[in-house]
Amino acid sequence: MGRQHGILVMLIFWSSLVIGLLPAGCGYSVHRQSDLPFKEIRIGTIENRTLEPKLQDKLYAALAEEFMKNGISVTRSAERKISAVVHTFDMTVLSEKNGVAVEYLVVVKADFIVEEKDGQKKALTNIDSPFIISLASSDDLSILLAKKELVEEKALRDVAMRIVGALIYK
């Protein structure tokens, strides 16, 4: 019984150590809400200058979700405001099969302006997804369009994650 107890204690110790160090090794760190540079933000106008419909609505939703995930409230009365212009939406064919496009690369880029309570503005330009978002499909058009919708939302979530990270971890 004593040997099994010792092995169990060592297993718990090493597991705790690995679990504790794993987030730090992946570039993540734990921050308290009190360490955040601001507690709330207002999302202003998001303008869509692309031909792709509804990107402004999807970016708004992605920003709100990402701010809330990071402990920042999205309110209409916040003194700090973020606005955006989505200026690039590209879907490029990466590969074809029997003359039909089966894999696409989706790129979304936006410019952001953060306005502080004193009226000072900070521009963050050409924020895009740091990851390649690809859409692979040889399915019929309706399934392809549904997948395209999901890929657009993923690319916009990546843009939101990048801008929120830039604001929090200056």
Backbone bond lengths (Angstrom), bond angles and torsions (degrees), N, CA, C in turn:
res aa  C-N    CA-C-N  psi(-1)  N-CA   C-N-CA  omega(-1)  CA-C   N-CA-C  phi
1 M - - - 1.447 - - 1.521 110.94 -
2 G 1.342 118.80 -38.04 1.453 122.93 -177.40 1.520 111.50 -64.95
3 R 1.339 117.02 -40.60 1.469 120.55 -180.00 1.529 110.84 -67.04
4 Q 1.328 117.36 -42.26 1.456 120.94 178.21 1.525 111.04 -63.30
5 H 1.328 116.48 -38.82 1.464 120.50 178.53 1.538 110.16 -64.52
6 G 1.325 116.98 -41.08 1.467 121.50 178.88 1.522 111.35 -64.07
7 I 1.332 116.88 -41.37 1.459 121.19 178.38 1.520 110.28 -65.34
8 L 1.328 116.26 -41.52 1.457 120.90 178.69 1.530 110.92 -62.79
9 V 1.331 117.28 -42.96 1.460 121.28 178.97 1.527 110.15 -62.94
10 M 1.326 117.10 -44.27 1.475 120.85 178.76 1.532 110.90 -63.98
11 L 1.323 117.61 -40.26 1.460 121.64 179.00 1.527 110.34 -63.33
12 I 1.304 117.09 -43.78 1.467 121.24 178.05 1.525 110.05 -63.75
13 F 1.337 117.24 -43.50 1.468 120.81 179.82 1.522 110.68 -60.16
14 W 1.329 118.27 -51.28 1.465 121.51 -176.81 1.526 111.17 -67.44
15 S 1.317 116.93 -36.88 1.469 119.76 176.93 1.517 110.68 -63.33
16 S 1.321 116.63 -43.94 1.468 120.38 178.78 1.522 110.73 -62.79
17 L 1.317 117.13 -41.04 1.456 121.11 179.68 1.521 111.01 -63.69
18 V 1.325 117.05 -46.36 1.464 121.39 179.99 1.524 110.37 -64.01
19 I 1.321 117.82 -45.45 1.464 121.43 -179.73 1.522 110.13 -63.87
20 G 1.312 117.60 -37.11 1.460 120.77 178.78 1.512 113.31 -69.82
21 L 1.324 117.79 -34.66 1.467 121.36 -177.37 1.518 113.35 -89.88
22 L 1.299 118.18 -21.47 1.460 121.63 -176.84 1.523 113.16 -56.51
23 P 1.335 120.80 -49.72 1.461 119.44 179.24 1.529 113.13 -60.99
24 A 1.337 117.77 -37.71 1.464 120.42 -179.81 1.525 110.67 -66.39
25 G 1.324 117.57 -35.60 1.459 121.32 179.83 1.512 112.99 -71.52
26 C 1.325 118.17 -20.12 1.457 122.01 -178.31 1.530 112.23 -94.63
27 G 1.316 117.80 5.40 1.452 120.31 -179.52 1.518 113.05 90.41
28 Y 1.311 118.01 1.04 1.453 121.72 178.14 1.516 109.34 -92.51
29 S 1.277 115.99 150.84 1.453 120.25 172.68 1.525 107.92 -142.55
30 V 1.300 114.90 156.04 1.459 120.21 -178.13 1.526 108.06 -97.05
31 H 1.321 116.33 128.60 1.450 121.69 179.17 1.521 108.90 -125.09
32 R 1.321 114.78 143.80 1.454 119.54 174.92 1.527 108.43 -80.26
33 Q 1.311 116.34 154.81 1.462 120.57 178.64 1.524 110.40 -61.56
34 S 1.319 117.28 -30.76 1.462 120.27 179.35 1.525 112.01 -68.28
35 D 1.333 118.01 -17.67 1.458 121.90 178.66 1.529 112.82 -84.07
36 L 1.330 117.26 -9.97 1.461 120.24 -178.10 1.522 110.40 -66.56
37 P 1.337 117.62 145.16 1.463 120.04 -179.41 1.529 113.31 -71.71
38 F 1.317 117.09 -17.40 1.464 121.72 175.80 1.520 108.32 -156.21
39 K 1.324 115.95 157.67 1.470 121.37 -174.38 1.517 113.64 -104.47
40 E 1.355 115.66 -22.95 1.462 118.80 -178.71 1.519 109.60 -146.85
41 I 1.326 114.40 158.74 1.460 121.24 -179.19 1.522 108.70 -148.85
42 R 1.307 114.71 153.48 1.469 121.44 175.19 1.518 107.03 -110.35
43 I 1.307 117.08 133.32 1.464 121.19 175.82 1.519 106.77 -94.33
44 G 1.325 115.16 115.93 1.460 121.23 -179.26 1.525 111.39 -86.35
45 T 1.307 115.03 -148.33 1.458 121.81 -177.55 1.523 110.88 -69.01
46 I 1.314 115.52 134.43 1.457 121.43 171.21 1.515 106.08 -117.79
47 E 1.312 115.22 114.68 1.460 121.86 -176.56 1.526 109.71 -99.23
48 N 1.306 115.67 135.85 1.464 121.94 178.52 1.526 108.77 -107.37
49 R 1.329 116.10 107.81 1.462 120.54 179.16 1.527 112.28 -101.21
50 T 1.306 116.50 18.16 1.459 120.70 176.43 1.523 108.64 -101.81
51 L 1.298 115.41 175.27 1.471 120.15 176.42 1.527 111.94 -90.28
52 E 1.332 116.30 -1.88 1.465 121.18 -178.99 1.526 109.12 -84.62
53 P 1.325 118.30 120.34 1.467 120.06 -175.79 1.527 113.40 -70.54
54 K 1.323 115.13 148.99 1.463 125.55 170.00 1.531 115.64 69.27
55 L 1.320 118.85 12.27 1.464 118.96 178.39 1.525 111.02 -63.02
56 Q 1.324 117.32 -33.59 1.461 120.67 -179.70 1.528 110.78 -63.64
57 D 1.313 117.26 -40.43 1.466 120.60 179.29 1.526 111.19 -67.46
58 K 1.319 115.92 -41.18 1.467 120.47 -179.41 1.526 110.76 -68.21
59 L 1.342 117.49 -37.82 1.463 119.85 178.19 1.523 110.23 -68.46
60 Y 1.317 117.56 -40.12 1.472 121.28 177.09 1.532 109.49 -56.92
61 A 1.312 116.52 -49.29 1.471 120.91 -179.37 1.527 111.39 -62.52
62 A 1.334 116.35 -41.71 1.463 120.32 -179.93 1.530 111.18 -65.40
63 L 1.337 117.02 -40.90 1.463 120.54 178.06 1.529 111.03 -64.02
64 A 1.317 116.53 -47.80 1.467 120.40 -179.61 1.527 110.44 -58.22
65 E 1.313 116.88 -45.17 1.465 121.04 -179.67 1.528 110.96 -63.84
66 E 1.321 117.13 -43.96 1.467 120.57 -177.24 1.524 111.65 -67.88
67 F 1.334 117.41 -41.33 1.467 119.28 176.39 1.516 110.11 -60.80
68 M 1.333 117.35 -46.10 1.465 120.52 -178.34 1.521 111.59 -64.70
69 K 1.337 117.66 -36.96 1.468 121.09 176.75 1.518 111.28 -59.51
70 N 1.325 115.97 -31.27 1.456 121.59 -177.76 1.525 113.16 -95.62
71 G 1.325 117.10 12.97 1.452 121.06 174.06 1.515 114.96 83.15
72 I 1.323 117.77 16.76 1.462 121.90 -179.69 1.520 108.25 -109.21
73 S 1.330 115.93 125.06 1.464 120.76 -179.67 1.520 110.21 -77.00
74 V 1.312 116.43 141.19 1.461 122.48 174.44 1.516 106.43 -103.40
75 T 1.357 115.49 110.78 1.460 120.37 -177.75 1.525 109.89 -133.86
76 R 1.310 115.70 156.82 1.469 120.49 178.62 1.519 112.25 -77.46
77 S 1.310 117.33 -16.94 1.465 120.78 -176.76 1.531 112.94 -98.10
78 A 1.330 118.37 1.72 1.468 120.89 -178.06 1.522 110.84 -64.46
79 E 1.311 115.62 145.97 1.463 120.48 -179.64 1.526 111.93 -78.00
80 R 1.309 117.91 -33.32 1.474 121.98 177.93 1.523 108.31 -86.06
81 K 1.328 116.40 134.78 1.470 121.12 -177.26 1.519 109.87 -129.48
82 I 1.327 115.86 141.85 1.455 121.54 174.21 1.526 108.47 -120.67
83 S 1.322 115.77 133.93 1.464 122.74 176.63 1.522 107.53 -126.77
84 A 1.325 116.08 163.52 1.466 118.50 -177.65 1.519 111.41 -150.01
85 V 1.326 113.63 157.93 1.460 122.67 171.12 1.528 106.51 -129.74
86 V 1.320 116.23 115.97 1.466 120.52 174.60 1.515 105.76 -85.16
87 H 1.328 116.55 114.99 1.459 119.65 -174.08 1.523 114.16 -114.48
88 T 1.321 117.48 -10.17 1.466 119.16 -179.23 1.518 110.26 -136.00
89 F 1.295 115.83 129.29 1.463 122.59 168.11 1.519 106.04 -138.83
90 D 1.309 116.34 112.00 1.465 120.88 179.97 1.519 109.89 -124.65
91 M 1.299 114.51 135.94 1.458 121.75 172.24 1.516 106.15 -122.93
92 T 1.327 116.80 109.07 1.449 122.38 -175.93 1.519 109.54 -109.70
93 V 1.309 116.70 136.07 1.460 120.97 177.73 1.526 108.50 -72.06
94 L 1.332 116.21 125.59 1.461 121.52 177.22 1.521 112.05 -96.57
95 S 1.315 115.96 -35.99 1.465 118.11 -179.56 1.525 110.61 -151.97
96 E 1.299 113.77 154.59 1.464 121.62 179.38 1.522 109.28 -126.53
97 K 1.325 114.23 155.27 1.464 120.88 175.84 1.517 106.51 -137.02
98 N 1.297 117.05 119.34 1.465 123.12 -178.25 1.536 111.27 55.17
99 G 1.321 115.92 39.94 1.455 120.70 177.20 1.517 115.30 78.23
100 V 1.342 117.40 5.36 1.462 121.76 179.80 1.528 108.26 -114.55
101 A 1.327 116.82 131.21 1.462 121.11 178.32 1.522 109.28 -64.25
102 V 1.326 116.44 127.71 1.461 120.33 -178.93 1.524 112.73 -120.00
103 E 1.328 117.50 -14.14 1.459 119.61 178.22 1.525 108.93 -141.97
104 Y 1.330 115.09 132.37 1.453 121.86 -177.84 1.528 109.37 -123.92
105 L 1.317 115.68 152.93 1.456 122.31 171.05 1.521 107.27 -105.62
106 V 1.333 117.18 128.61 1.462 121.58 -179.09 1.534 108.37 -110.94
107 V 1.326 116.44 125.66 1.459 122.40 179.59 1.523 108.74 -126.18
108 V 1.324 116.04 128.42 1.466 122.51 175.85 1.524 106.78 -124.87
109 K 1.349 116.27 131.98 1.467 121.13 176.76 1.525 108.80 -129.52
110 A 1.331 114.16 145.56 1.471 119.71 -179.75 1.521 110.02 -145.52
111 D 1.336 114.60 153.22 1.454 122.37 172.37 1.520 107.60 -106.06
112 F 1.322 116.63 140.57 1.461 121.76 -178.55 1.518 110.24 -123.05
113 I 1.308 115.77 147.93 1.461 122.26 172.22 1.520 107.37 -127.22
114 V 1.316 115.30 124.95 1.462 121.57 176.58 1.518 106.76 -106.97
115 E 1.321 115.21 122.85 1.460 121.10 -179.35 1.523 108.65 -109.06
116 E 1.324 114.81 123.28 1.460 121.30 -179.72 1.533 110.07 -82.08
117 K 1.314 116.57 169.37 1.463 120.69 -178.26 1.524 112.80 -63.79
118 D 1.349 117.74 -25.08 1.462 120.72 179.33 1.531 112.32 -87.13
119 G 1.335 117.01 5.95 1.461 121.46 178.76 1.512 114.16 90.57
120 Q 1.319 117.18 -8.16 1.464 120.83 178.75 1.526 109.39 -67.65
121 K 1.354 115.57 136.34 1.462 120.60 -177.41 1.523 110.69 -116.57
122 K 1.320 114.20 144.02 1.463 120.99 177.87 1.526 107.29 -127.28
123 A 1.328 116.47 124.73 1.470 121.22 179.77 1.524 109.97 -97.61
124 L 1.304 115.53 135.11 1.466 123.32 174.70 1.522 105.99 -124.07
125 T 1.321 116.55 109.05 1.463 120.31 -170.51 1.526 112.97 -105.74
126 N 1.318 113.61 155.15 1.463 123.55 176.67 1.522 113.64 52.86
127 I 1.311 116.03 43.43 1.465 120.27 176.30 1.525 107.02 -78.28
128 D 1.318 115.69 123.38 1.456 120.07 -179.53 1.512 109.61 -132.67
129 S 1.286 114.88 179.58 1.447 120.10 177.78 1.526 108.63 -72.97
130 P 1.337 117.31 129.54 1.464 118.71 178.62 1.529 112.60 -77.38
131 F 1.304 116.61 -2.82 1.462 121.26 -177.84 1.518 109.47 -117.04
132 I 1.310 116.65 152.59 1.461 120.96 174.34 1.520 107.17 -79.78
133 I 1.303 115.59 123.26 1.460 121.24 177.76 1.517 105.96 -105.13
134 S 1.310 116.57 114.68 1.456 118.00 -179.40 1.515 110.14 -116.30
135 L 1.290 114.31 153.96 1.454 122.80 -179.68 1.517 106.68 -124.60
136 A 1.297 116.54 116.25 1.460 120.64 179.67 1.518 108.65 -112.55
137 S 1.319 115.82 129.60 1.450 117.91 179.64 1.511 110.86 -165.82
138 S 1.289 115.50 136.05 1.458 121.36 169.02 1.529 108.04 -120.41
139 D 1.327 114.52 14.65 1.461 121.30 -177.08 1.522 110.88 -76.15
140 D 1.311 115.42 178.50 1.462 119.18 177.59 1.523 110.48 -69.98
141 L 1.295 116.19 170.39 1.456 122.82 -171.77 1.526 113.06 -60.27
142 S 1.318 118.91 -39.83 1.462 120.46 -177.75 1.527 111.25 -65.64
143 I 1.318 117.47 -39.26 1.472 120.53 177.67 1.519 110.03 -70.04
144 L 1.327 117.08 -38.66 1.452 121.33 177.35 1.530 111.02 -61.44
145 L 1.338 117.28 -43.16 1.459 120.73 179.39 1.529 111.39 -65.77
146 A 1.326 117.83 -37.44 1.467 121.16 177.39 1.526 110.30 -65.77
147 K 1.321 116.71 -41.92 1.463 120.48 177.82 1.526 110.39 -65.89
148 K 1.322 117.02 -38.59 1.462 121.76 179.29 1.529 109.92 -60.66
149 E 1.313 116.57 -41.41 1.467 121.63 178.22 1.525 110.58 -59.60
150 L 1.327 117.14 -44.82 1.461 121.56 179.88 1.527 111.50 -65.62
151 V 1.326 116.63 -39.42 1.458 121.09 -179.58 1.531 110.58 -68.22
152 E 1.325 117.21 -38.90 1.473 120.88 175.52 1.524 109.92 -58.82
153 E 1.325 116.75 -47.06 1.453 121.02 -179.09 1.526 111.07 -63.38
154 K 1.316 117.43 -38.31 1.473 121.38 177.57 1.521 110.18 -64.23
155 A 1.320 117.94 -44.95 1.464 120.91 179.14 1.523 110.57 -62.36
156 L 1.318 117.77 -40.56 1.466 121.39 179.44 1.531 111.55 -70.25
157 R 1.327 117.59 -34.60 1.472 120.16 174.43 1.527 110.36 -64.07
158 D 1.334 116.52 -38.23 1.463 120.33 177.29 1.524 111.13 -64.94
159 V 1.331 117.13 -40.62 1.464 121.18 176.74 1.532 108.97 -62.45
160 A 1.326 117.12 -45.77 1.468 121.56 179.58 1.524 110.70 -61.64
161 M 1.318 117.45 -43.12 1.453 121.29 179.59 1.530 110.24 -61.50
162 R 1.307 116.33 -39.93 1.456 120.53 -178.88 1.534 111.87 -68.15
163 I 1.321 117.44 -43.56 1.468 119.44 -178.44 1.520 111.00 -71.40
164 V 1.313 118.47 -39.91 1.465 121.13 178.10 1.535 109.84 -64.16
165 G 1.314 116.81 -42.72 1.469 120.17 176.31 1.516 112.13 -60.52
166 A 1.323 116.56 -41.42 1.466 120.71 179.17 1.532 111.12 -63.50
167 L 1.318 117.41 -36.47 1.459 120.78 -179.74 1.524 112.60 -75.56
168 I 1.309 117.02 -35.69 1.456 120.85 -176.78 1.528 111.63 -80.95
169 Y 1.323 116.28 -43.48 1.471 121.28 -173.49 1.511 112.14 -107.79
170 K 1.307 117.17 47.66 1.462 124.08 -177.22 1.498 112.35 -35.64
